[in-house]
Amino acid sequence: MEYRIPLAGMPPPAELLRQALVEADPAAIADLERGGGALRVATSLTHRDLLALLQGAGIAVAADQLMLSPSVCCGGCSG
């Protein structure tokens, strides 16, 4: 699943976020949109687990800020 999380203020510390994500989901990918207005996270974590992970890493985010993005899967990996 891919989430887009709008950020208010300073972006989260990249290394802290990376460590937290890798421990929970080694295949997770996170990046900041150009300009730093939002964080994008692709992960197998559930909405609830991702929210807990972000909050545990000290990132101030509310449940309604985690916006699930439509799938961009082309289906090319399965088969």
Secondary structure, 3 states (H helix, E strand, C coil): CEEEEECCCCCCCHHHHHHHHHHHCCCCEEEECCCCCEEEEECCCCHHHHHHHHHHCCCCCCHHHCEEECCCCCCCCCC
